[in-house]
Amino acid sequence: MSAMTQAIGYMIGAVGPFIIGFLHDYLGSFVPTLYLLIIMGFIVILLGWKITKPAKVKVEGIPAK
């Protein structure tokens, strides 16, 4: 399962340079591509923050927050 997930991630990541090159050829600048990468970064941060759950750890029988 981990290998499949990693392989799919690499395939998705391999498309990135082609998209960046296409946008640069179409728009003539890397600035819109930079904005796209920043927006995608924020989306990934928000999804990661929303999907994860806080860990519950017991220390000497006392549940931690």
RAWOFEN-V709132 format. One record per pair of residues at least 12 apart in sequence whose ideal C-beta (glycine too) atoms are under 8 Angstrom apart, sorted by the first residue. I is the first residue (numbers start at 0). J is the second residue. Records with the same first field share a line. If there is no record, write none. Layout:
I: J ; J
//
This chain:
19: 32
22: 35
//
